[in-house]
Amino acid sequence: MFSSTPIWILCVCVLAAVFIWKRFGLGKGKEYGNKLADHLGWKKNFFHSVLENGVNGPSLLVLNTLESADITRHQALVQIAPSLARGLTALEARFGPQTMIEDAKPQVAALVEEWEALQA
C-alpha cells in the first residue's frame, strides 16, 4: 500500500521553508526593493537591475539591511544613491542610451547630491 504520509511531510517542509524565506530571508529584500522602485516611480525589474549592477555584493542583502535599519524609503534611497549611479552607468555602457536610463539619471543625481551632503 502507498502511504501519503511522506508526501504530507514533504509539503509541510516546503511550506515552512517558503515561509521562513519570505519572512526572514532575502525574499524580504526583494519586496523592499519593489517598494523603493514604487517610491521612485520606476519599474520593479529596472530598479533591481540598476541596483544589482551598482552594488558590491548581493543587492538583496543590501536591501534587507536597509529595511531593518528603520529609516524612511527616501533615506534608504539616499544611502544607496552611489550604487544606483554606478548601476545606471553600467547599464548604459552595456545597452547604450535608453529612455528609461535617461529618465532615471536626474532622480539619481539628486539622491547622490543628498548623499554627498550627508558625507560632508
PATORZA-107536 format. One line per field, with one value per residue: residue number from 1; residue in one letter; x, y, z of N, C-alpha, C in turn. Coordinates in steps of 0.001 Angstrom, whole numbers, m for minus. Each point is the difference from the previous one (the first is absolute). Layout:
nr <- [NUM | ...]
rest <- [A | ...]
n_u <- [X | ...]
n_v <- [Y | ...]
n_w <- [Z | ...]
ca_u <- [X | ...]
ca_v <- [Y | ...]
ca_w <- [Z | ...]
c_u <- [X | ...]
c_v <- [Y | ...]
c_w <- [Z | ...]
//
This chain:
nr <- [1 | 2 | 3 | 4 | 5 | 6 | 7 | 8 | 9 | 10 | 11 | 12 | 13 | 14 | 15 | 16 | 17 | 18 | 19 | 20 | 21 | 22 | 23 | 24 | 25 | 26 | 27 | 28 | 29 | 30 | 31 | 32 | 33 | 34 | 35 | 36 | 37 | 38 | 39 | 40 | 41 | 42 | 43 | 44 | 45 | 46 | 47 | 48 | 49 | 50 | 51 | 52 | 53 | 54 | 55 | 56 | 57 | 58 | 59 | 60 | 61 | 62 | 63 | 64 | 65 | 66 | 67 | 68 | 69 | 70 | 71 | 72 | 73 | 74 | 75 | 76 | 77 | 78 | 79 | 80 | 81 | 82 | 83 | 84 | 85 | 86 | 87 | 88 | 89 | 90 | 91 | 92 | 93 | 94 | 95 | 96 | 97 | 98 | 99 | 100 | 101 | 102 | 103 | 104 | 105 | 106 | 107 | 108 | 109 | 110 | 111 | 112 | 113 | 114 | 115 | 116 | 117 | 118 | 119 | 120]
rest <- [M | F | S | S | T | P | I | W | I | L | C | V | C | V | L | A | A | V | F | I | W | K | R | F | G | L | G | K | G | K | E | Y | G | N | K | L | A | D | H | L | G | W | K | K | N | F | F | H | S | V | L | E | N | G | V | N | G | P | S | L | L | V | L | N | T | L | E | S | A | D | I | T | R | H | Q | A | L | V | Q | I | A | P | S | L | A | R | G | L | T | A | L | E | A | R | F | G | P | Q | T | M | I | E | D | A | K | P | Q | V | A | A | L | V | E | E | W | E | A | L | Q | A]
n_u <- [822 | m464 | 903 | m938 | 386 | 885 | m1049 | m804 | 924 | 170 | m1312 | m81 | 1007 | m539 | m1203 | 586 | 689 | m1093 | m696 | 961 | 91 | m1305 | m83 | 1024 | m236 | 733 | m1020 | 271 | 1273 | m456 | m784 | 1019 | 753 | m1046 | 5 | 1330 | m195 | m1023 | 814 | 863 | m1020 | 887 | 239 | m599 | m141 | m342 | m718 | m454 | m178 | m481 | m690 | m407 | m84 | m484 | m466 | 772 | m281 | m710 | m716 | m481 | 1255 | 398 | m975 | 323 | 1266 | m298 | m749 | 969 | 490 | m1266 | 176 | m282 | m916 | m293 | 104 | m719 | m781 | 62 | m174 | m860 | m92 | 1173 | m607 | m1056 | 841 | 723 | m1157 | m410 | 1191 | m63 | m1269 | 328 | 1075 | m847 | m1036 | 868 | m155 | m723 | m1232 | m168 | 1184 | m260 | m1192 | 752 | 824 | m969 | m834 | 813 | 178 | m1291 | m188 | 853 | m599 | m1131 | 435 | 481 | m1162 | m480 | 834 | m429]
n_v <- [m1184 | 967 | 554 | 858 | m620 | m678 | m62 | m276 | m821 | m420 | m17 | m507 | m798 | m195 | m123 | m730 | m612 | m33 | m351 | m816 | m426 | 10 | m578 | m827 | m529 | m251 | m839 | 260 | m142 | m1009 | m329 | 226 | m673 | m817 | 153 | m166 | m1008 | m376 | 186 | m595 | m854 | m916 | m686 | m996 | m603 | 1214 | 256 | m1245 | 222 | 1217 | m400 | m1066 | 906 | 501 | m1070 | 6 | m1167 | m814 | 427 | m1236 | m307 | 855 | m427 | m1228 | 385 | 630 | m1029 | m730 | 1003 | m229 | 183 | 1227 | m170 | 1275 | m168 | m1080 | 700 | 937 | m964 | m417 | 1314 | m88 | m985 | 781 | 980 | m844 | m395 | 1260 | 341 | m1054 | 266 | 1275 | m397 | m795 | 853 | 961 | 1194 | 9 | 133 | m1227 | m252 | 631 | m557 | m1037 | 457 | 876 | m1002 | m807 | 956 | 233 | m1305 | m24 | 1108 | m573 | m1081 | 774 | 650 | m1223 | m168 | 1227]
n_w <- [0 | m692 | 774 | 307 | 1091 | m757 | m776 | 1031 | 433 | m1236 | m140 | 1210 | m308 | m1181 | 522 | 925 | m943 | m742 | 1059 | 387 | m1241 | m112 | 1172 | m153 | m1168 | m1053 | 31 | 1278 | m366 | m711 | 1007 | 816 | m845 | m18 | 1324 | m19 | m835 | 740 | 1029 | m816 | m93 | 367 | m1121 | 600 | m1172 | m408 | 1087 | m11 | m1294 | 224 | 1039 | m633 | m969 | 1132 | 617 | 1069 | m519 | 754 | m1011 | 37 | 262 | m932 | m785 | 328 | m108 | m1125 | m325 | 476 | m744 | m260 | m1309 | m418 | m905 | 183 | 1310 | m202 | m805 | 938 | 887 | m913 | 88 | 646 | 612 | 162 | 327 | 741 | 484 | 50 | 482 | 808 | 271 | 122 | 677 | 608 | 185 | 295 | m530 | 1090 | m417 | 435 | m541 | m1116 | 89 | 322 | m919 | m306 | 132 | m639 | m909 | 151 | m69 | m1016 | m431 | 313 | m621 | m997 | 126 | 105 | m1021 | m253]
ca_u <- [m822 | 691 | m387 | 152 | 681 | 1224 | m358 | m441 | 1188 | 735 | m763 | 144 | 1382 | 124 | m736 | 757 | 1173 | m464 | m382 | 1219 | 704 | m729 | m55 | 1307 | 1072 | 257 | m1252 | m477 | 725 | m639 | m1240 | 363 | 455 | m1196 | m559 | 871 | m270 | m1266 | 269 | 654 | m825 | 693 | m421 | 698 | 1142 | 1021 | 653 | 855 | 1126 | 905 | 661 | 864 | 1187 | 717 | 484 | 1034 | m627 | m1396 | m892 | m1102 | 525 | 34 | m1375 | m447 | 664 | m639 | m1340 | 101 | 609 | m1076 | 90 | m1034 | 374 | 851 | 1323 | 624 | 439 | 1181 | 1113 | 462 | 121 | 1209 | m164 | m934 | 732 | 884 | m844 | m456 | 1170 | 281 | m1041 | 161 | 1172 | m353 | m1104 | m52 | m1024 | m1372 | m912 | m198 | 1231 | 87 | m1020 | 385 | 1225 | m185 | m412 | 1162 | 935 | m497 | 253 | 1446 | 290 | m407 | 951 | 1256 | m189 | 71 | 1380 | 827]
ca_v <- [1184 | 1294 | 901 | 1406 | 711 | 685 | 1139 | 1084 | 492 | 791 | 1241 | 845 | 492 | 1001 | 1185 | 626 | 635 | 1190 | 984 | 529 | 780 | 1254 | 791 | 342 | m169 | 1032 | 329 | 1224 | 1083 | 212 | 746 | 1368 | 614 | 348 | 1209 | 1111 | 249 | 737 | 1342 | 746 | m31 | m849 | m1398 | m788 | m715 | 999 | 369 | m1099 | m97 | 1117 | m250 | m1175 | 395 | 1077 | m330 | m1019 | m1037 | m294 | 1153 | m318 | 136 | 1446 | 437 | m578 | 788 | 1320 | m115 | m213 | 1186 | 862 | 1334 | 198 | m457 | 1015 | m104 | m1210 | 315 | 859 | m859 | m825 | 858 | m276 | m1294 | 210 | 731 | m974 | m925 | 660 | 90 | m1345 | m385 | 822 | m519 | m1297 | 54 | 1281 | 911 | m506 | 983 | m259 | 398 | 1468 | 554 | m261 | 714 | 1165 | m455 | m574 | 1103 | 720 | m853 | 21 | 1289 | m126 | m908 | 734 | 988 | m724 | m426 | 1177]
ca_w <- [0 | m69 | 1084 | m374 | 1080 | m439 | m860 | 889 | 714 | m980 | m226 | 1188 | m5 | m1059 | 436 | 1088 | m601 | m714 | 1010 | 626 | m1026 | m210 | 1234 | 550 | m966 | m992 | m675 | 622 | m659 | m1308 | 253 | 365 | m1246 | m772 | 607 | m383 | m1418 | m44 | 528 | m1084 | m1204 | m962 | m83 | 1008 | m570 | m320 | 1254 | 450 | m939 | 288 | 1277 | m136 | m766 | 666 | 1352 | 181 | 802 | m338 | 151 | 908 | 1354 | 241 | 226 | 1264 | 1043 | 37 | 568 | 1440 | 599 | 498 | m596 | m1009 | m1344 | m611 | 624 | m539 | m1363 | 110 | 405 | m1125 | m1186 | m802 | m666 | m1111 | m1046 | m652 | m745 | m1232 | m881 | m509 | m956 | m1204 | m712 | m580 | m955 | m686 | 529 | 35 | 583 | 1426 | 685 | m66 | 899 | 1389 | 365 | 874 | 1329 | 679 | 250 | 1177 | 1160 | 230 | 639 | 1414 | 635 | 168 | 1057 | 1269 | 219 | 337]
c_u <- [872 | m536 | 247 | 726 | 1293 | m283 | m435 | 1168 | 824 | m693 | 158 | 1405 | 203 | m712 | 723 | 1221 | m379 | m376 | 1228 | 768 | m668 | 89 | 1367 | 1124 | 111 | m1238 | m604 | 686 | m607 | m1282 | 302 | 507 | m1166 | m655 | 841 | m203 | m1286 | 192 | 640 | m876 | 640 | m671 | 867 | 1235 | 1126 | 766 | 971 | 1199 | 1024 | 779 | 971 | 1290 | 825 | 569 | 1155 | m597 | m1448 | m930 | m1145 | 441 | 79 | m1407 | m543 | 593 | m645 | m1377 | 58 | 598 | m1037 | 175 | m1095 | 488 | 913 | 1415 | 743 | 525 | 1224 | 1222 | 545 | 199 | 1282 | m85 | m956 | 698 | 942 | m797 | m505 | 1137 | 306 | m1035 | 117 | 1200 | m340 | m1011 | m71 | m1092 | m1404 | m863 | m139 | 1224 | 112 | m1006 | 391 | 1186 | m228 | m420 | 1197 | 1018 | m427 | 240 | 1487 | 408 | m360 | 990 | 1313 | m104 | 75 | 1439 | 889 | m23]
c_v <- [1257 | 914 | 1443 | 812 | 679 | 1225 | 1180 | 596 | 885 | 1335 | 969 | 595 | 1091 | 1289 | 736 | 726 | 1280 | 1101 | 646 | 878 | 1356 | 911 | 504 | 8 | 1153 | 363 | 1284 | 1219 | 333 | 816 | 1460 | 760 | 399 | 1268 | 1224 | 361 | 795 | 1440 | 888 | 121 | m810 | m1370 | m812 | m702 | 961 | 390 | m1093 | m191 | 1094 | m285 | m1167 | 342 | 1083 | m333 | m984 | m1037 | m184 | 1182 | m284 | 83 | 1472 | 502 | m513 | 782 | 1370 | m59 | m158 | 1209 | 985 | 1453 | 115 | m521 | 1015 | m59 | m1234 | 249 | 900 | m855 | m834 | 812 | m246 | m1333 | 115 | 722 | m945 | m982 | 588 | 88 | m1359 | m435 | 797 | m472 | m1305 | 129 | 1289 | 880 | m593 | 1033 | m180 | 438 | 1523 | 654 | m146 | 837 | 1235 | m374 | m504 | 1099 | 792 | m805 | m20 | 1317 | m30 | m885 | 718 | 1039 | m672 | m408 | 1150 | 316]
c_w <- [0 | 1095 | m429 | 1070 | m462 | m881 | 855 | 769 | m928 | m258 | 1165 | 50 | m1045 | 399 | 1122 | m550 | m740 | 984 | 626 | m991 | m206 | 1208 | 430 | m1029 | m978 | m807 | 549 | m630 | m1351 | 169 | 351 | m1233 | m884 | 543 | m355 | m1469 | m163 | 469 | m1070 | m1244 | m1114 | m63 | 956 | m567 | m382 | 1260 | 437 | m932 | 268 | 1275 | m109 | m734 | 692 | 1362 | m67 | 935 | m401 | 280 | 965 | 1460 | 390 | 332 | 1329 | 1170 | 128 | 646 | 1513 | 723 | 531 | m449 | m1061 | m1351 | m680 | 577 | m510 | m1411 | 4 | 347 | m1161 | m1280 | m797 | m751 | m1179 | m1148 | m751 | m852 | m1300 | m1014 | m623 | m1037 | m1297 | m817 | m720 | m1137 | m807 | 595 | m139 | 708 | 1507 | 818 | 33 | 939 | 1464 | 455 | 881 | 1420 | 792 | 303 | 1239 | 1276 | 347 | 663 | 1486 | 760 | 261 | 1105 | 1376 | 339 | 449 | 1471]
//
